C-alpha cells in the first residue's frame, strides 16, 4: 500500500496483456481485489468455479481468496485493479464499534463475485470514479477517494444481501464510545462495568441501559465477544498454547475460555484451530483460505 493510504490502484497500459495463467495455478492477495475489464474476454476461476467474462464486467474478490484470470487464447485484455485494505479502512470508518466492523467486514468478504456494469451501474461507476481519481490526482483527491470508498464498501455489502442480524451499523454509539474504546484497548485485563460507566460519565444503571439499546447486548457480553474475537485471531495466526491465549485475552482459566468460546462460536478453541471453513463463519481474520489442491 502507498504511505498513508488504504487503497492501491494498478492502472494504465501495462495491464493490457494476455492473461494466460494456468487455471489450476490459483493465487490470492492479502487485500480486497476489485478488477474492471475495459476490453477483451476470457474466464475467471474462483476456487472450483470457472466463469466467463467480457468487457465492462468487474470482479470483487475477498482477501486470501484463491482465484485466477485467463484471457481468450492469443488475445489481450485490458484490466485495471484496486486493492483495498478493508480492515484498516473500516477501523477508521467505525473506530468505536468492533462488533459492527466485524459484521460489515464479514458481509463484504462473503464471497467472490463477477458482475456486469449494465446491471450494476452504481457499483461499477464508483469503481471507475475511484480509478479516475487516482489517474488524475486532482486537488483533495484523497478526501474524494475516501468518501467514494466508503460508499463502495457499503454497496458491496449490499450486493451480498445478507441480513446484518441486529448490527448497530448506522446507529449512534457516541454516548458509549469511550467504553467501547476502553474495552478494545484493555480487554486482556480485568474490566468492571462501573469503570466503563465512569468513562462515559453515567451512573452504572443508566450506562447498562444505554449500552444495551446501542449494542443489542450487555456490557459483559460485549467484553466477552471482544475477547473471543481476539482468541479467534490468535488461534489461527499463532502457535501459542490455548492456555497462553486464554491469559492474554483476559480469561482467568482455560475453562473460562472454553465455556465462552463454545457459547459464542459454537465449537471449542481446539476445534476452531483445526477448522478449515472458518473464513465463511462469524469472524474474518485475513488468513489464507484453506483450499484443496494448493501446490
N, C-alpha and C positions, 0 to 999 in steps of 0.2 A: 504493500500500500504506500502511496505517496505520504510524505510527512503531513501530519495534521489533517488527514482525510480518511474517510471510511469507504471510499469508492475509488476503483481503478478503472479507467476507460482505455480499451485497446481499439484504436480507430485507424482508418486510413487504408492506403493501397497495399500495405504489407499483409493485409488479411484477405486480399483477393488471391486465392490459391486453389489448387486441387487438394481436397481433403480426402486422402486415400489411405486412412488408417485401417489396420486390420480390425474388423468389427469385433473380434474376440479379445482384442487388447484394450480393455477399458481403462479409463483414468478417472481421477477425481481432483477436486480442488478444496482448499480449506476455507473458501468463502462462497457465498451465493453467486452463481453464474447466471447472467442474463445475456442471451445472444440474439441478434436480429439479422436475418438473412435478406440482403438487399437484392441479390441476384443468384441464379443457379438453382440447383436442386440436388437431392440425394436422400440419404436415410440417417436418422438419429437412432442410436442404440441406448436404451435406458434399462440397465440391468438385463432382464431377459426379453425386453420388448424392442422390436425394430419398427420404427415409424417413418413414413415418407415425409419429406419436407420440400418446400419450394419457396420462391421469392416472396417477400412480405409475410413470412412467418417468423415467430420468435419462440425462444425456449427459456424456461425458468428452471434451474437445476439447483437443488439444495447443496450445501457444503457436504463433502465426504460422500457424494452420491456417484456411483460408477456409471459412466456414460461414454459415448464416442460419437463423432460426426464423420460421415463419409459423403463425398460428392459423387455425382454420376461419373463413372469411369471415363477419364480423358477430358473432363470438363472442369472449369474453375467455378468456384462460388465466392461471393463477397459477403463475408460475415463481419460484424463488429460486436464487441463484447463489453459488458460491465461486470466487474467483480466487486461484491459488496460485503463488508464486514458487518453483518446484520446485528451480531451480539453487541458490538461496541456502539453501533448507531442507536439501537433500541435502549441501551443503558443511558445514553444522553437524552433520548426522547422521553423516557419514563424512568427517571433516576430514583424515584421513591416507591416503586411498586414492582418488586421482583416477581410476584405471582402473575401479574398482568403481562409482564415482559415474557415470562416463560410460556404463557398460553399463546401470545401473539407469535412468538418465535416458532412454537410447535406448529401453528397453523401455516405460517409462511413456508416451513420446511417439510410440509406433509408429504409432498411427492414432486417428481419432475413432471413438467407439462410442456407440450408443444401446441402453440395456438396460432390462429390466423389473424392478421391485422384487421381485416374487414369485419370479422366477427367480434373482435375485442379492441375497438379503436381507442378507448380511453387508456387502457394499459399500454398499448403499442405507442401511442403518441407521447405518453410520459417517458417511455424508454428512449424514443427518438429525441425528445426535448433535452433529456439529461445528456445524451451523446452530443447534441449540438452545443450545449453549454460548455462542455469540455473542449469541443472543437474550436470555439471562438474565444472562450475565456474573457468575456466582457466584464465590465465593472460589476462587482458584487456577485460574480458567478457562483462562488461557494455558498453564499446565502440562498441563491436561487436553486442550486442543486439540492441543498439540504431540505428545502420545502417540498420540492418535487419528489425527492427520495422517500420522504415520509408518506406522501400520497401514494407512491408506487408500492411500497411495502404493505400498506393497508389494502390496496387494490389486489395485490397478490393473495393476501389472507382471505379476502372475499371470494376470490376465484375458487379456492378450495372448498368454500361453502360449509365448513364445519361450525356448529354452534360453539360458542366460547364457554358455554356451561356456567353462566354466572360470573364471568370475568368482570373485574372492575375497570376494564379499559374504557376510557372516556368519562369515568366518574371522578368527582372531586375527592382527592385524598389529601389535599393540602393541610387539613386540620390535624392529620396524624402523620404527616410526612416526617417529622422529627423522630417519631417512634419507629417507623419503617426503616429509616436510615440507621438508627441505633442498632436495630436487630441485625441488619445486613452487615454492620461493621463489628458486632460483638457477639454473634451467635455462638462462638466457641466457648464463651464463659457463662456464668450464671446471670440470668436476666429476670428481673421481677416486673410484674405488671405495674407496680407502684412507681418504679423507675421510669417506665415508658410514659405513664400518665404525667409524671412530673416534667418530662422532656417536652410534653405538649401543653403544659400549663393547664391541666384539667384535674378534677378530682378523679379518683380511680373508678368510681361508679359511672361517671359521665364518660370517661375515656373508654371503658368497656363497651358502652352503648354505641358511641360514635364509631369505634373500630369495627364492631360487628356490622353496622349499617354500611360502612365503606368497603370492607373486605369480604363480607359474607362468611366470616369465620372469626373465632375468638382470638385475642392476642396470643394465648398459649398455643392454639392450633397453628397460628402463623409462624411462631417461633419454631415449632416442630417441623413445619413444612420447609422453612429455610434450611434448617439443619439437615433434613433428609435430602434436599436438593444438593447440598454440599457433599454429603456422603455418597450420593449417586455419582457425582463427578469424580470423586477420589477413587471409587471402586473401579471405574473404567479408565482412569488416566494414570493411576499409580499402582505400585505393587505393595503398598503398605498393608500391614495386617489389619483385620477388621477391628481389633482392639485399639490400635493406634488411630484408626479413622473415627471410631466412636469417641475417643477422647478429644481429638482436635475439632470435632463437630459439635461438642457441647453435651454429649451423653456421658453420664457418670459410669455406666457399665455397658458391656456388650449386650446384656439382656435388655436394657432400655432401648438401645439402638435397634435390636431385632424386633422388639414389640412395636415400636413406632414405624419402623421401615415396613413391616408386613401390613400394618394398618393403612398406610398411605400408598405404598407402591403395589402391594398385593403379592409380594414374594419376599423371601429373606435376602439379606445382603449377599450371601454366598450364591444364591440362585441368580440374583441380578448381575453379579460379576461374571457369571458363566453365560448369561442370556445373550443370544445373538440377534434378537429382534427388537431391542430396546429403543432403537432410533425412532420407531414409529409409535412409541408409547408416550408416557406422560412427560418425559424430560428429553431435551435435546442438548447434547453437550459437545458437539463438534468432533465426535470420534469417527474414525473410518468405519463406514457401514460394512459389517461382515458380508462377504459375497463369495459364493462358491465359484471356484474357477480362477481365483487370483493366481498369478504366476510371476 
